Amino acid sequence: MKVLEKDIQRTCLARLALCRRAYIWRNNTGGLYDSQKHFYRYGKVGSSDILGLVEIDGRGIFLAIEIKKPGGVLTDNQKEFLAEVNKRGGVGIVTDSMEDMVDQLKSRGVSI
């Protein structure tokens, strides 16, 4: 059976919703053309699929989770976004399963 990113996102969001120390949301990005053929972009290019805040040691920390299907590859913009989040004290990870997400977050001090 083929694993889809949207299914991984759904399970990750459901698991994060159980955590009282997390405030999370699905981050949509993309673009569209209006009837006059004008292009409008929404969201930050490269920003992660799931964004939010988590509590670590009583402090609110920015959280960014990029979801990839197994074998999926990050774009340069996604790599840059996660690097900036981590460089500035946030928690930025890339995962291909809910179990891996939980393990990575726990290793970064996020209790979920």
KENUNU-12785 format. One line per 8 residues: their letters; for each residue x, y, z of C-alpha. Coordinates in steps of 0.02 Angstrom, whole numbers, plus 50000, padded with zeros to 5 digits. Each point is the difference from the previous one (the first is absolute). Layout:
a	X:Y:Z | ... .
//
This chain:
mkvlekdi	50000:50000:50000 | 50064:50172:49951 | 50031:50120:50146 | 49936:50176:49967 | 50067:50157:50084 | 49823:50058:50040 | 49971:49839:50100 | 50162:50026:50097 .
qrtclarl	49951:50181:50033 | 49830:49945:50063 | 50073:49876:50125 | 50132:50125:50058 | 49871:50137:50025 | 49886:49880:50094 | 50141:49948:50116 | 50053:50180:50031 .
alcrrayi	49819:50047:50039 | 50011:49885:50152 | 50143:50101:50073 | 49944:50135:50121 | 50168:50087:49983 | 49983:50028:49813 | 49905:50127:49896 | 50014:49940:49821 .
wrnntggl	49923:50026:49829 | 50015:49939:49821 | 50096:50129:49899 | 49944:50016:49820 | 50106:50082:49865 | 49978:50019:49815 | 49929:50115:49870 | 49854:50031:49885 .
ydsqkhfy	49947:50099:49849 | 49846:50110:50006 | 49880:50024:49855 | 50112:50138:49931 | 50150:49881:49997 | 50087:50089:50145 | 50103:49883:50107 | 49987:50010:50190 .
rygkvgss	50115:49904:50117 | 49949:49956:50177 | 50110:49936:50139 | 50189:50008:50012 | 50090:49898:49869 | 50087:49854:50086 | 49905:50016:50163 | 49959:49836:50085 .
dilglvei	49837:49902:49989 | 49964:50013:50186 | 50039:50155:50103 | 49965:50045:50179 | 50061:50031:50175 | 50054:49873:50128 | 50043:50021:50182 | 50175:49952:50054 .
dgrgifla	50053:50040:50178 | 49855:50122:50017 | 50045:50097:49842 | 49908:50008:49835 | 50112:49937:49859 | 49963:50012:49814 | 49969:49831:49919 | 50017:49956:49816 .
ieikkpgg	49970:49824:49933 | 50029:49958:49818 | 49911:49842:49945 | 50074:49891:49862 | 49944:49832:49936 | 50133:49866:50022 | 50142:50042:49881 | 49936:50177:49974 .
vltdnqke	50127:50139:49973 | 50003:50174:50077 | 50009:50149:49884 | 50136:50128:50028 | 49869:50122:50067 | 49938:49869:50125 | 50178:49966:50058 | 50030:50186:50023 .
flaevnkr	49838:50025:50097 | 50038:49856:50121 | 50180:50060:50021 | 49939:50175:50047 | 49874:49931:50125 | 50134:49894:50085 | 50133:50137:49994 | 49883:50120:50088 .
ggvgivtd	49955:49883:50143 | 49845:49917:49929 | 49969:49817:49967 | 50001:49956:49816 | 49992:49820:49941 | 49961:49897:49847 | 49907:49836:50021 | 49920:49861:49900 .
smedmvdq	49892:49925:50138 | 49908:50044:50159 | 50111:49883:50101 | 50158:50082:49933 | 49928:50172:50038 | 49966:49951:50180 | 50176:49929:50020 | 50081:50156:49925 .
lksrgvsi	49898:50119:50106 | 50038:49904:50159 | 50185:50005:49959 | 49985:50191:49986 | 49915:50016:50170 | 49819:50010:49940 | 49890:49888:50106 | 49853:49938:49899 .
//
